């Protein structure tokens, strides 16, 4: 490493910027010491003081290390703090054993807060401490490199786990909030404060994380109080070190799912359940936990309760936000056998892209962020690649996973109607076509209930025929032409239908009557 450059080429404004007192305490030679004050001042020099009379020679931004008489009890420490404040010193470092009782130490802490001077109590030999602080102040890049090296070791120990990786980042970068979010901005692990503009401070750091296939897996976000000019460069370097274990985590999840259909299927089912009930990272309204203000605090790092499900889904490359459309692949002329599901999933992933695949009915289903037209084209390739004759259906796009049930039903109906080797889309099918995909026996009973008041007064079937014509043609005029009767006749029959208890001005009622008429007349 050349002087004036850090691992990321940050330059003198970053990596070589003077270290602050807080950096020395949080990740440097003063780690573990008790600090009172913000520690925001940079340290340019170190001066060992054994007598208060030498304070006149203390330069600004100096870390003052007290020894001897200058550290002899609470009164001496407080006098040293006042003199340090007058000289604009960076901080005062005193041995804990000479600070006096707890009350005296507390009094010194209060004075530090009032004067705005940082006070640090150390258990180590103050002379050794002075040498270590002087070394860090003289070579800021070396001091920061030690922190980066320690982070690298901790990240390697964390292994392929998003939760553990973020735990290391938030523990080793004190005063900094770090979060891992997906491409939609939903927090998967880490601290919610990293997503808050007000809490992240003026220097947010962002590092992209790409999946093994090159697609965007998510982003690491970090922010916090401005500790020093060099701190953002350190944070960016450490976040860069975290990318590799996060990519390894995603690769491990995909490898596990590729060899275990039941595992990924169970994950998909739970994902849909949590989305539908509002317990997941994106509930029925499509908003994330953080957006709904439901963060949970766990040991200082607030992780969504559902991190395992949603984070793993993101690792697998699944779409967790809308718009998404469901698809169904249905075998023709054969019953699925054990082992078919894994082969089907492999083909779907190869042709459609990373998508969940679950067993549904006598076929397989899933969802994709692709537009219906493109999804249909990809499914055509799926059908050509499968070793058995199959048909497929695509459901209408929905805004979020909480509404996926509607799209799945449409995809199933479309697949039922599609010919072998073809892909049908539910958004291009009318009510009659969709109803044809459902066994008549399942609909005839509810249709009869809906039409019972009308059937009770319709002795010759003319009212049912007229109702079907009016609803199907969209008005009385065209219905009269279709039936070959005068418009007034149709109007009179509609009055009789209203008298039977039907509000034909209500949209929901008209839809129910239209579907019921189709079922009864088709049966």
N, C-alpha and C positions, 0 to 999 in steps of 0.2 A: 504494500500500500504506500503510495507516494504521499509526502506531506501535503496537507491541504485538500486531500480527497478521501472520501469514504467509500464503502463498498458499493454505493449507488452513484458515486461521482458527485456528491452533494456540494463540494467546494467549500471555500472559506466561510461562506454565509451559513453553512449547515453543519457539516461534520466537524469542522475545526473551530466552530464558535465556542466561546468560553463556557465551561460547565457551570451550572447553577448549583446552589446549595441543595436544592431538592433532588437534583440528579445524583449528587454525592451520597445523599441519605438513602434514596430509593433504589439505586442500582450501582453505587460505587463503594469507595472505601469506608464510608460511614453507614453502610447498610446495617440495620438493626439498632441504630442509635435512636434516642428519644429526641424528637425535634419539636420545638414550639415556635410557631410562626410559619409564614408562607414559603420561605426558602426560595424566593423567586429571583434573588440577586445573583449575578454572575460572580465567580471567584477568579480573580486575576493573580492574587498573591497570597502567601501564608506567612503569618508572623507569630512567633512564640513570645508570649508575654508573661514574665514572672513578677513584674512590678508595674503598678498602674501609672507610674511616671513616664513610662516609655510610650504611652498611647499617642503622645504628640507626634511621634514619628510614623504612626500607622497610616498607610495610604488608603484611599477609597477602594472598595471592592476587595478588601483583604479578609481572609478567614483568620480570625484571632483565636489562637490556642492558648488557654490559660494553664499555667503551672505554678507551683510554689505558692508564694503569698497571694498572688492574684487569684488563685483558685481556692483560697482558704476559707471556705464557708459561704453561706448565702449572701451576707452583706458584701463581701468582696466581689462575688459574681455580679451582683446587681450594680455595683459601682463600675465594674468593667463594662457592663452592658450600656450604661449611660455614656461612658467615654467612647465606646465603639459607635454608638449612634451619632455622637458629635463628629466623628471622623468618617462617617458614611461607610463603615465596614460592612462586609457581606454577611458575616455571622460571627457568633461567639461560640467556641467549643470549650466545654469544661468537663473535667473528670467527674463522673457521677459520685465517686466516693468522697469527694471533697465538697459536694454541694450542700451538705447538711441534711437535716431530716426532711421528711416528706412535705411538711408545711413550708419549709424554706424553699424547697424546689418548686412548690406550687406558687409561692410568691414571686419567684423569678420568672415563671412562665407567664404570670399575669403582666409583669412589667414588660416582657418581650412582646406581648400582644399590644400593649399600649404604645410602646415606642416604635413598633414596626420593625424591630431587629430580630433576626432569627437566632434562637438559642438552642444549642445541641449538647446533650449530656452523653458521654461515651464511657463504656466500661473498660476499654483497652487503655494501654499506656498512652498518655497524650502526646508524648514525643514521637512514638511510632505513628500515631494518628496524623501528626503534623507532616511527617515525611510522606505518608501515603496521599494525603490531600494535596500536598505540593506537587507530587508526581502527576496526579490527575489534572491539576490546574495547568501544569506546564504542557501536558500532552493530552488535550481533550479527545482527540480521535482514538488514542489508545484506551482511555477510560471508557469510552462508548463502545469500543470494540469488545471489551471484556463483557459488557452487558449483552451485546449481540451474541457472543460466543456462549454465554450461559443460556440464553433463550434458545439457541440452536440445539443445545444438549437437552433442554427440557422438552422441546418440540419433538425431538427424536424419541424420547421416552414416552411421550403421549400416545404415539402410535396412530393408526388410521381411525380416528374418532373425531368428528367435528366438535362434539361437546368438550372433550379433553383438550383439544387444540385451542379452543377459545378460552378455556380455563387457564391455560398457560399464559396466553397473551394478556389477559386481564390481570393475572397475578404478577407477571414480570414487567409490565409497563404501568407502574403505579401512577395514579392521577389521570390515567388515560382510559377511556371507555372504548372497547372494541366489540364489534358485532359482525356476524356473518349473515348476509341476506341473500335471498335468491334474486333472479333477474327481475322480479316484480317489486322488489323492495321489502318483502316479508322477512322478518327476522327469524332465522332458524336456530341460532345459538349466539350466546354472548349477551352484552348489556344493551338494554333498550336506550340508554342515554346516548349511545353512539348515533342513534337515528334522530335525536332531537337537536335541531339547529341551535337552540339556546344553550344547550348543555355541551355541545361539541367544541365550542370555542372558535377562534378565528382561523384555525389551521387544520381543517378536516383532511384526513389522508384516506385515499381509496385505492385498493389494489384488486384487479380483476382475477377471478379464479375460473379457469377453463377446465371442462370435463375431459376425460381421456380421448373423446372423439373430436375435441376442438371446440365444441359448443360452449356457450357461457354457462357455467355452473352457478355462479353467484359473485358477490363482491365482499371483500373485507373492508369495513368502515371503521375509522378510529378518529377520536377527537378528545379534547379536554382543555384544561387551562394551559396557557402558553408558558411552559416550564423554562424554555430557553430557545434561542434561535436554532440550535442544533437538534432539538428534540424531535421535530417532525421528520428529519432525515433518519434518525435512529428508528423511529416508529415505522417508517416506510420500509426500511431494511428488514426489520423483524417481521413485518407482515409478509414481505416477500419470501422469507424463510418458511412461513406457514402455508404457502400455496402448495408445496409438494405433498405434505401429509394430508391436506384436504383432497387433493387429486387422488392420492392413494386410497383415501376413504371412499370416494365415489367409485373408483375402480373395484375395490373389494365388494361394495354393495352390488354392483352390476354382475360381478362374477358369481356371487352367491345366488342372485336372482336367476341368472341364466341356467343354473343347474338345479333349481328347485322351484317348480311351477307353483306348488302349494304355498311356498313362502311368499312369493310376489303376489299371488292371488289373494292371500289373506291380508297383505298390506294394502292392496287396492280396495278390498271390501271395507277395511277399517277406515281408510281415507274417505271413502264415500259416506260412510256412516257419520264420521265426525263433521264432514262438510254439511251434511243434511241437518244435523242436530245443533250446529253452531259451536261445537267443541274444538274444532281444529284451528289451524293457523289462518285459514280463510273460511269463515262460516257461510251460512246460506246467503248472506248479502255480499259475499265475495271479498269482505274486508279482513285484514289480518288482526291478530290478537292485539298487537301494539296499537293499531288504529282504533280499536274499541276500548283502549285504556284498561286492558285486563292483564298487565304484566304481573308476573310472580317473582318474588325475590327469594333466591336460594343461595345462601353463602356469599352474598355480595355480587353474584353473577346471576342475573334474572334470565332464566331459560323458559321458553314456552313449555307448558305442561305436555304438549303434544310434539315436542321437538323430535322424538324418535320417528314418528310416522311421517311428518311433513319433511323433515330433513332427509330421511331416507328416500322419499319419493323424488325429491329434487336431485339427490345423488344418482338415482336411476334415470334421470332425464325426462320424467313424466311432467305433463302439463298440470299445474296445480291452480292455475287461474284461467278464467275464460277470456275470450270465447273458446269453447271446446265443443266437439261433436262426438257422439258415440258411434260405434260401428259394431256390427255383428257378422260373424262368419258361420254359416249353417251347412253342415254336410247334407248331401242328397243321396238317398238310396243306401245309407249305411248308418249303423249306430256307432258313436264314438267309442273307441277302445282305450284301455289304460296306456298311457304313453303318447296318445295323440295330442294332448294339450301342449306338451313341451315342444313337439315338432311344429305345431301351429304357431306357438308363440315365437319360435325362432324365425319362422318365415315372415310373420307380421313385423317383427323388429327389423328384419333385413329389408323389407319392402316399404313399410309405412314409416318406420323410425321408432325411437324409443317410446314405447307405450305400454301401459298395463294390459294384461290379458287375463280374463277370468272366465271360468266355466259358467254358462248361463243357459238353462234349458237344455236343448240337445245340440248346442253349439258353443261358440266362444265370443266374448264381447270385450270391449275396451273403449278408450277415448283418445282423441288426438286434437292438437291445436290447429291442425290443417283445415283450410276452408273445405266445405263439403265437396266441391268439384275436384279439388286436388286429392282429397282423401279418397274419393271414388276411384280416381285414376290409380292411386297406389294400391287400393284393394283389388283392382283388376289384375295387377301384377301378382298380388298375393294368391288369387285364385288360380292363376296359371302355374304358380310354383308349387302349390299343394299337390300331393300324390293322389288325392281323391276328388271326385266331383263335389263342388260346393257352390253356394250362392252367398251373396253378402248384401248387407243393408247399411245405410248411413242415416243417422238421426239428424234432426234439425239442430243447429248450433244453439248452445245455451250460454248464459252470461257467466256462470260459475258452477263449480262442482256440486253445490247444493241442489241444483236443478237437473243434475245428470240423469235422474230417474226418468224424466220425461223424454230425454233424447234416447235413452236405452230402449224404452218402449217403442219409439218410432223406428229405431234401427231394427228391432226384432220383427216388427210388422213388415218393414220393407224387405228384409231378408226372406221372409216367408213367401212373399209374392215374386221375388226375383227368380228368373230361370237359371239353370245350371250355368256357371261361368259368368253370370251377369251381376252387376251391382245396382241396386235400386236405392233411391233417396226418398225419405219420408216427406221432405219438404216439397216434393214434386208430385205427391199423391193426394187425391181428393178423399173426402170422407168415405165414399163408397169403396174405394180401393183399400183404404186402411181397415175398414170394417170387414172386408173380405178376408183379411189375414187372421181374424179372430173366429174361432168356432162359433157357428150360429147358436148352438145349444147354450153357450155361455152368455149370450146377449138376449135371447128370446124372452126369458123370464123378466128381466128388468124392463125390456121394451114394452111388454104387456102391461106391467104395472103403470108405466108412464101413460099409456094410451087407454087404460081401463075406463075412465069416465067418458071418453069419446066412443069407444067400442060399445058401451052400454046403450047409446042412443043412435048409433049408426047401423040400422038394420040391414041395409043393402050395400054397405061399403062405399057409398058415394062420398061421405064426409072424409073418410080416410084417404080416398083417391084424390079428392080436392085439396086436402091439406098437404099431401105429398107434392102435388103439382105446384101449389103456391110457393111452398118453401124451396122446391127445386128450381123453379123458374125465376124466383125473386120478386113476384108480384102477381096481382089478380089478373091483369090484362093478358100477359103471356100464358098464364095458367088457363084462362078461358079459351085461348086459341088452341092450346094443347089438348084440352078436353073436348073441344068442339061445342061449347055452350056459350051463352051470352054472359057478359061480364057481370051483369046484375045477379045472375044465378050464382056465380062464384061468391059474390059479396054476401048474398043471403046465406049461403052455406058457411061462410066464415063467421057470420053472426051466431049461427047455431053452435059452432065450435067454441066460440067465446062463452056462450051460455053454459057450455059443459064445464067451464071453470079454467080455461086456458087464457093467459095473458099473452097474446101474440105480439104485443109491442115490446115484450121483454126478450133481450137477445139470448140469454141463457135458456129460456123456455123454448124459443124457436130452434136452437141448436139441438136440444134434447128431443124435441118432437121430430125434427128432420132425421136424426139417427134412428129413432124408434120406428118411424114410418118405413125407413129403408130395411130394417131388420124384419119387421112383420111382413112386409110385402114380398121380401126375398124368400121368406120361409114358406 
